[in-house]
Amino acid sequence: MKAVLFVIISICMTGGAIAQGTLQFNQALLLESSASNCQTCWTVPAGKVWKLTSASGNTGNGVNIWINNKGLGLITSYASQTGFVYHNVFPLWLPAGSTLGYSNLGSNSNAAFWGIEFNVVP
């Protein structure tokens, strides 16, 4: 027990419990694309973090969200021909260097993402 307590105190005193930076609001994000498929449309800039809060598309068959070239989830229909919203994956936090995109399961569609961009202040 004393050894475990010693390790925990040592980690705290050596900076192991210090955060990597503070987040500072930079701007509101509205990312839009009219391409049918764009698996790497946007890249989070260095020194930034994105918090995505929602997305939409206008294809009758749905839109897949892609993070770092991996499929994340499907934006599904809530009403015929009026748009799509997938709430279960939000919010999404993307660190610097992450890529964001989408692919459509239909044609003639687009996608949009909304969120907040933060500066990472050391």
N, C-alpha and C positions, 0 to 999 in steps of 0.2 A: 504494500500500500504506500509506504514511504517513497519507494522508487517511482511509482506512477505519479505521485504528487510532485516529486522533484522534476520529472520530465515535463509536466504541464507548466510548472513555474519557469523552467528554463526556456521553454518555447516562447512564453509570453514576454520574458525579459530580453530575449534576443531579437525580437521584432517579428517572430513567426505569426503573431496574431494581429499584425498591422495590415490595414486595407491597402490595395494597390493604387488607389487614387480616389478622388472625389468627382462625382458627376455634376457638371454645370450645364444648364439648359443652353442650347445653341440655336435651334430652329425647329419649327413644325415641319414635318415631312409630308409631301404628297408626291408619290412616285407613280407615274403613269407611263404606259407603253401601249402602242397599237399593233405591235408585232403579234403574229399568231402564236409563236413559241419563242421564248427567250429564257433559257434556263439560268443564264448569268447576266441579267440585265443591269444590275447595280452592284457596286462593291462599297462596303462601309469604309470611309477614308481612315487613314492612320490618325490616331489620337481621338477617335470618335467612337461612340456606342449608339446603336439605334434601338429604340423600343417601338416595335410595330404593334399597333393596336387594332387594326382591322384591314380587310382587303375586299375587293369586289371584282367581278368580271361579268361579261355579258354573253356568254356562250350557253346554248341550250343543253350542253352535255357536261359542263363543269370545267374547272380549272385546277390543276395541281400546283401547289406551292413548292418551290425548290430552294433549299438552303445548302450552300456549298456542294452543288451538283447532286444532292440527294433529295428524293421526293419526300415531302413532309406530310401533306394532307390535301384533301380535295375540297375546293370551295363548292358548296352544293346549293341547289336551287331553293329559294323560299317562295317564289311565285313565278309562274310561267312568263317568260320574255321580259321580266322587269329587273333582273339582276340576281346576284348570288352573294351570300355572305356565309363564312365559316367561322363561327365564334370559338370553337373548342380549342384552337391552338394559340389564341391570343391571350395575353401579350407575348410577343416573341422578342427576346433580347439578342441582338447580334453584335459581337465585338468587332473591332477593327480588322479588316481583311476578309470578313465574311462576304459571301456573294448571295444575292437574292434574285430569284427569277420565278418563272411560271411556265407551264405548258397547257395548252388547251386541248380538250377532248373533242372539240368541234372546230368549225372554221369561222372566219370573219369575226373575230372577237378581240377583246383587249383585257387589260387588267390594271388595277390601281391598288396601291398600298398607302395607308396613312399611319403616321407615328410621330415620334419625337427624336431629334438628334441631340446627343449630349457630347460635350467636350470632356475628356478624361484629364483632370487636373491632378498632377502628382502631389 
